[in-house]
Amino acid sequence: MQTTSLKIILPVGISFYTFQTISYTIDVYRKKLEPTTNFIQFAAFVSFFPQLVAGPIERATHLLPQFSKKHIFNSEFALSGFYLIIWGLFKKVVVADNCAFFVNHIFDGAGNYSSLELFLGAVLFAFQIYGDFSGYSDIAIGVSRLFGFSLMTNFSFPYFSRDIAEFWRRWHISLST
């Protein structure tokens, strides 16, 4: 069986641009936001670089108006952003990357491990994906604060949820809202 593929080059973060634009469209459609006439502010909202790779995905009603405000440096806000960057780097580099080492080793040779070891691999994988996603989001939120922008919290201790519905509300909050 022979397959063919289209050689299409897509921009980095195409899903992010799509989600941001859909957010804007829905907010305008629901009349929660007047359509903007400032193309530069709209383009800045859609392509806001700190959240380009890992979110959070902001509602237009929350982020777009921040582009028309005058930003005055606030040392407390910037310091909280710096702390979030450090915390996010810790989750990504220390937690996620170290878990990934073991997870990849276990899952690459799954047939060579006992059920207990495979279960441990699955638990470590849960920490790995949380550390990656949550870490990247914290870094994005922190960098945004350095520039005077406020982004929503994207993860709220999802592994401490009582049930699956609560887990989903706490995991990648911006995507589910």
N, C-alpha and C positions, 0 to 999 in steps of 0.2 A: 504494500500500500504506500503510495507516494503522496506526500502532503506539500502544499505550497504555502508560503507565508508572504504577507505584505510587508514591505520594508518601509514602515511608517515611523518617523521620528517624532516623538511627543515631547513637549517641554517637561522639565523636572517639576514635579508637584502638580501635575494636571488635575488630579483628583481634588487637591486643595483648592485650586482656582474654581473648579466646578462647584464644590460645596459652598465656598464663599459667595459665588454669584447666585446660587440657588437661595442661600440665606437672604441675600438682598432682595431677590425677586419675590420671595414669600412674604417678607416684611412689608414690601411696597403693596403687594396684592392684598394683604390683610389690613392695609391702611394703618399699620403701626409706624410707618415711616413715609415721609414725602419723597418722591424720586429726586435724586440729587441732580443738580444742573452743573456741578463742578466735576469735570472728567478727571482731573488730577486727584481729587480726594477719593473718587470712586476707584480709580486705578490703584491708589495707595492702599485702600481697604482690601481690594481683591488680592493684591500681591504683597501684603505686609510681611516683610522678610523674616522677622523672628519666628513667626508661626508657620512659615512655608513648608517645612519638612514634617513637623510633628504636631501641628495644631497648638492650642485648641482652635476649634472652628468657632469663630465669633458670630453672633447675630449682628446684622447690620445696625439694628437699633442701639446696640451697645458700643460698637467700635467706630462706625462711620462718623458720628458726631465728634469723636475725639480728634479727628483730623482738622476740624475747623476751629478748635480751641487753641488759645495761646498756651504753650507749655512753659511753665516756670520750673526751674530745677528745684526739687524737693529732696533734701539729703536723706530724710527718713525713708521716703518711698524708694529712692535709689538704693539705699542700704538694704532694704528688704528685698529688692531685686537681686542685689549681689548675693545675699544669703540663699535665695532661691536657686541662683545659678550654681553655687557651690553644692547645695543639697542635690540638685539635679545631676550634676557631674558625679557625685558620690553614688547615687542610685545607678547611673549608667555604667561608670567605669569600675566601681568596686563591686556592686551587687550583680548587675546584669552580665557584665563581661566575665566575671569569675564563675558565675553559674553556667554561662554558655560553654566554658571550657569543659566542665563535667558533663553537661547535657549532651554536647556534641560527641564526646567520647562514648557515653553510654548509648545514645541512640544510633551512632554509626555501627556499633557492634551489638545490637539488641539481642541477638541470638546467643550471645556469650554470657548474658547476665541473668541473675535470678529475678524472680518476681519482686522481691523487696528492693533490689537495686534498680529495677525498671520503675518502680513506684517512686523511689527517691529521685530518679531522673525526671519524672513527671512533676514532682513537687518543685524541684529546682528550676524546671522550665517555667512554672507559674511565676516564680520569683524573677526569672530572667525577663519574661515579657513585661511584667509590671515595672521592673527597673528600667527597661528600655523606654517604654511608652511614657511612663510617669516622669522619668528623668528628663527626657526630651521636652516634655510639656513644661516642667518646672524651669528648665533653661530658657525656653521661649518666653514664658511669663516674666522671668527675671530680666532678660534682655529688654523686653518691652518696658518694664518699669524704669530701667535706666534712661529710656527716652521719654518717660513721662506718660506712657500709655498703660491702661489697666486692662488686663485680659482675665477671663473667667478661670476659676479653678477647674481643672480637668479630671482629676482623680481624687477621691475622698475615701481612702482606706477601704477599697472594695472587698478585700479578703476578710474583713470583719463584718460583712453583711449577714443578715439573718436568713435571707432566702435569695433565690436567683433574680427576682424582680428588683430587689434592693441592690444586689450586686451590679446589675445592668445600669441602674441609676447612678451608681458611684464610679463605674468604669467608663472612661472616655465620655464624661458628662456632656461636653460640647457636641458630640456626635448624636447622642440620644435626645438632646433638646433641640 
